[in-house]
Amino acid sequence: MEEKAIPVDKLQFYIDKDVELKRELAARDAKVSSGKVVFENGKYVNIVLLKAGTQGVCTMALNNTLEVSFENGENKNLRFSVPEKAGSAAVYSLFADQWMNSYNTYNPSVVQVGKIVYDNEVYFMRFSGERPKLMIQKSAQDKYQVNKRVMSGRKVD
């Protein structure tokens, strides 16, 4: 990205794994703008799924944070960040305003839960294992580049 000076808002981003956004609704609020409403344990629940490979665009870049939108609409962004003192190989990973359980990357069966504000509502996002990462698709030329030359040889003086 930095090497070719491509503006971040011109990059096509992808998320590398599934994420579920979930919030409980009062019966009177059962109408939602995105996702689906299900009746779960006597409560209405709004679920929004973000599937691996979904395309997103950067709506804001600030310091070590990118806000990425995977659907149209105001305030429908997810935040991705890198640690402040991260090296150049650091990858942007999903950020939560508050993590509800201690983060454990070593056990992929443990469901991670983070609290966020999405579409002006409080949601709990859920995923298993490592935090979802923000990816960009490089062109085939970027993936494989060959520098080939023929040695010219040398004559004795």
Secondary structure, 3 states (H helix, E strand, C coil): CCCCCCCHHHCCEEECCCEEEEEEECHHHCCCCCCEEEEECCEEEEEEEECCCCEEEEEEEECCEEEEECCCCCCCEEEEECCCCCCCCCCCEECCCEECCCCCCCCCCCEEEEEEEECCEEEEEEEECCCCEEEECCCHHHHCCCCCCCCCCCCCC
